Amino acid sequence: MSSNTRFAFALSLLMGSSAIAEPTLAINSDFADPSVISTGDGHYAFATGGNGVNVQMAHSTDLTNWELMSGHDAMPGPYPSWVAGSPAIWAPDVIQRDDGKFIMYVSASASQDASKHCVGAAVADQVTGPYTLEQSPLACPLDKGGAIDADGFKDGNTYYVVYKVDGNSLNQGSTLNPTPIMLQQLNSDGVTPNGDPVQLIDRDNNDGPLVEAPSLVNVGGTYYLTFSSNWYNTPKYDVSYAIASSVTGPYNKVQYPDAPLLVSGHSSSAGALSGPGGADFNGDGSKIVFHAFKNGKNIDDGRAMYVADINVSNGVIHVL
């Protein structure tokens, strides 16, 4: 099924259904590429730079009602030499290390080529920061388009980061470059690579030009990898997923009728979604956060954050 056919069919299915689950609008502001972490003093969401800061933050006591921490910058700098003068921080994700410190994985514009990004890790004593980037990036394949959309994951006692090789940043004309989702094992410090990265999935004809924005969770011994397809600034953007019995794969993309998980036209507390994507699991796989066009039509006003309850079992994710 082509990406155009899949989009049209999923949209008609959602619009015609009489029992559509409803994600909740959580942050009605430009809060793109959200991620979430739960701590002893509540839940925190992080987002791509905007509203005057490099890394945005929000707080919640119940994972449903959120307050934007306006003016708070979780990563104010200074930045190491591999980061460009205008860091353009994208898609931050935070996990807590065994020693209590917090690690943020981010994409930052590269000083060697400011049109590309590299993935780096930053450490802070408090979840609210300030986070200090390591002196070397975790992944920086500039010849392949750079690396973006890092997501931290701890499986048992082992730390990983998943990310996208941003091959579509090299696309010219009708040429479509690989955009693989990679898994990098890390040492116990959560910031030092251990071995070579492993490819989990890549784009195919159903995905349009790319796959990106990965998030991993392990539920009952099955690994669920959410990802987005198609261009982020169009209504074709979506959330889909793949599954595996091992963290390193092989991963099988879930097909219709169980995927895509979210597409334009899916209902929400604020009306029909448009351009949903950038999903991130909470720790136990009971919820996801994601973004969609704030104005319900296009990206002109930015992307708001939504929260959805999910059920993850037997290789299938359901939005509740």
C-alpha positions in Angstrom: 0.0 0.0 0.0 1.5 3.4 -1.0 1.9 6.2 1.5 -0.9 8.2 -0.2 -3.3 5.2 -0.2 -2.4 4.4 3.4 -3.1 7.9 4.5 -6.4 8.2 2.6 -7.6 4.8 3.8 -6.7 5.4 7.5 -8.3 8.8 7.4 -11.5 7.5 6.0 -11.5 4.7 8.6 -11.0 7.2 11.5 -13.6 9.7 10.2 -16.2 7.0 9.7 -15.7 5.3 13.0 -18.3 5.7 15.8 -15.9 4.8 18.6 -12.8 6.9 18.3 -10.4 7.3 21.2 -9.7 10.9 22.1 -6.2 12.1 23.0 -6.2 15.2 25.2 -4.7 18.6 24.3 -2.1 19.1 27.1 -0.1 22.2 26.1 -1.7 24.7 23.7 1.5 26.3 22.7 4.3 25.6 20.2 5.8 22.6 22.1 7.1 20.2 19.3 8.7 16.8 19.6 7.7 16.3 23.2 9.2 13.7 25.6 8.1 12.8 29.1 9.8 11.6 32.3 8.2 10.8 35.7 10.0 11.7 39.0 9.4 11.9 42.7 8.0 15.5 42.4 5.8 14.9 39.3 6.1 14.5 35.6 8.1 16.7 33.2 7.9 17.2 29.5 10.7 18.5 27.3 10.4 19.9 23.8 12.3 21.4 20.8 13.5 24.9 21.3 10.9 27.7 21.1 9.1 30.4 23.0 12.5 32.0 23.6 14.5 29.1 25.1 16.7 26.3 23.7 15.0 23.4 25.5 11.4 23.9 26.7 9.9 22.3 29.8 6.5 21.7 31.3 5.3 20.1 34.6 2.3 18.0 35.6 1.2 16.3 38.7 -1.1 13.7 36.9 0.2 13.4 33.3 -3.0 14.9 32.1 -2.9 18.6 33.2 0.3 20.4 32.2 1.8 23.8 32.9 4.4 25.3 30.6 7.4 26.4 32.5 7.5 29.7 30.6 11.0 31.3 30.3 12.8 28.3 31.8 15.6 27.0 29.6 16.8 23.5 30.6 20.0 23.9 28.5 21.0 27.5 28.5 24.7 26.8 27.5 27.6 27.4 27.1 27.9 24.7 24.4 30.9 22.6 23.4 32.9 23.2 20.2 30.9 20.6 18.1 27.7 22.7 18.4 27.1 25.6 16.0 26.8 29.2 17.3 23.0 28.9 17.0 22.5 25.5 18.5 18.9 24.8 17.2 18.2 22.2 19.7 15.6 19.6 18.5 13.7 16.8 20.2 15.2 16.5 23.7 14.6 13.3 25.7 15.6 12.7 29.4 16.2 9.6 31.5 17.4 9.2 35.1 20.7 7.4 35.7 21.2 4.9 38.6 23.2 7.5 40.5 20.3 9.9 40.5 21.6 12.2 37.8 19.6 13.0 34.7 20.7 12.6 31.1 19.3 14.5 28.2 19.7 13.3 24.7 19.4 16.1 22.1 20.0 17.0 18.5 22.1 20.2 18.0 23.2 22.0 14.9 26.8 21.0 14.0 29.6 23.6 13.9 31.2 21.8 10.9 27.9 22.2 8.9 25.2 24.2 10.6 22.6 22.8 8.1 23.0 19.4 9.8 22.5 18.1 13.3 24.4 15.7 15.6 23.2 13.8 18.6 24.7 14.5 22.0 24.2 13.7 25.6 24.0 16.2 28.5 24.0 15.6 32.3 22.3 17.5 35.2 21.9 17.0 38.9 18.3 18.0 38.8 15.6 17.1 36.2 15.0 20.8 35.5 18.7 21.3 34.7 20.8 23.1 33.7 22.1 20.3 31.4 25.7 20.4 30.2 26.5 18.8 26.9 29.4 16.4 26.7 32.4 17.6 24.8 31.9 15.0 22.0 28.7 14.0 20.2 27.3 10.5 20.4 26.4 10.3 16.7 27.5 12.8 14.0 27.3 11.1 10.5 27.4 14.4 8.6 28.2 12.6 5.3 24.9 10.8 5.6 22.9 13.8 6.6 23.6 14.0 10.3 21.6 12.6 13.2 18.5 13.7 15.0 15.6 12.6 17.2 17.5 10.9 20.0 15.5 8.9 22.5 17.1 7.4 25.7 16.1 3.9 26.8 17.2 1.6 29.6 16.6 -2.1 29.3 17.4 -3.9 32.5 20.8 -2.5 33.5 21.8 -1.5 30.0 21.5 2.0 28.6 20.7 2.8 24.9 20.0 5.7 22.7 17.9 5.4 19.5 18.1 8.1 16.8 17.5 8.8 13.1 20.2 9.2 10.5 18.9 12.3 8.8 19.4 11.2 5.2 16.5 13.2 3.9 18.5 16.4 4.6 20.6 15.3 1.5 17.6 14.6 -0.7 17.8 16.2 -4.1 15.1 16.1 -6.7 13.4 12.7 -6.7 16.3 11.0 -4.9 15.3 9.4 -1.6 18.2 8.6 0.8 18.1 6.1 3.6 16.8 7.4 7.0 17.5 4.5 9.2 16.6 4.4 12.9 19.7 3.3 14.8 20.3 1.8 18.3 23.5 2.7 20.1 24.4 0.8 23.3 26.0 3.0 26.0 28.2 2.4 29.0 26.9 2.6 32.5 27.4 6.4 32.5 24.7 6.7 29.8 26.8 9.0 27.7 29.7 6.9 26.2 29.1 4.7 23.2 29.7 0.9 23.6 30.3 -0.7 20.3 28.8 0.2 16.9 25.2 1.2 16.4 22.7 -1.3 15.0 20.0 -0.4 12.4 16.5 -1.2 13.6 14.3 0.0 10.7 14.5 2.2 7.6 12.0 3.9 5.3 10.1 1.9 2.7 7.5 2.9 0.1 4.7 3.0 2.7 6.7 5.7 4.7 7.1 8.3 2.0 10.5 10.0 2.2 11.5 9.1 5.7 11.0 7.5 9.1 12.0 9.5 12.2 11.1 10.4 15.8 11.7 6.9 17.4 10.7 5.9 21.0 11.2 2.5 22.6 9.4 0.7 25.4 9.6 -2.9 26.6 6.2 -4.4 27.7 6.1 -8.0 28.7 9.3 -8.9 26.8 8.1 -7.3 23.5 9.9 -4.2 22.3 7.7 -1.5 20.7 9.3 1.1 18.5 7.1 4.1 17.6 8.1 6.2 14.7 6.7 8.9 12.4 6.5 8.8 8.6 6.2 11.4 5.8 7.0 15.1 6.0 6.6 16.7 9.5 5.0 19.9 8.1 2.2 18.1 6.2 -1.1 16.4 7.2 0.4 13.1 6.0 2.7 13.0 9.1 1.7 10.1 11.4 2.7 7.8 14.2 3.2 4.1 13.5 5.2 1.4 15.2 7.3 -1.8 14.8 7.8 -4.7 17.2 10.6 -7.1 18.1 11.4 -9.8 20.6 14.9 -8.5 21.1 16.0 -4.9 21.7 18.4 -5.2 18.7 15.7 -6.6 16.5 14.7 -7.7 13.9 11.8 -5.2 14.0 8.7 -5.8 12.0 6.6 -2.8 11.1 2.9 -3.3 12.2 0.5 -3.0 9.3 -3.2 -2.1 8.8 -5.5 -2.4 10.7 -3.3 -2.0 13.8 -1.2 0.8 12.3 -0.8 3.7 11.8 -1.5 4.5 15.4 -2.3 8.2 14.8 -3.1 10.0 11.5 -4.7 13.3 10.6 -8.5 13.1 11.2 -8.1 11.2 14.5 -10.4 12.9 17.0 -9.1 14.6 20.2 -10.4 16.8 23.0 -9.6 19.8 20.8 -11.1 18.5 17.5 -9.6 16.5 14.7 -5.9 16.1 14.8 -3.7 17.3 11.9 -0.1 16.2 11.4 0.3 14.1 14.6 3.8 12.8 15.2 6.9 12.8 17.4 5.4 10.4 19.9 7.2 9.4 23.1 6.2 6.6 25.6 6.1 7.3 29.3 8.0 4.8 31.5 5.5 2.0 31.8 4.0 2.2 28.3 0.6 3.4 29.6 0.6 6.8 27.8 2.2 8.6 24.9 2.8 12.2 24.4 3.0 13.6 20.8 2.5 16.8 18.9 0.0 17.9 16.2 -0.6 21.2 14.4 -1.7 23.8 16.9 -4.3 25.4 14.6 -5.6 22.0 13.4 -4.8 22.8 9.8 -1.1 23.4 9.2 2.2 24.1 10.8 1.9 27.9 10.6 1.2 28.3 14.4 3.5 25.6 15.6 2.7 22.2 17.1 0.8 21.6 20.4 1.4 18.7 22.8 -1.2 16.0 23.3 -1.4 13.1 25.7 -3.1 9.8 25.0 -3.8 6.7 27.1 -2.7 3.5 25.4 -2.9 -0.2 25.9 0.2 -2.2 24.9 -0.2 -6.0 24.7 0.3 -9.0 22.4 2.2 -7.0 19.8 -0.5 -4.3 19.4 -0.8 -0.7 20.7 -4.3 0.7 21.1 -5.2 4.3 21.8 -7.8 4.2 24.5 
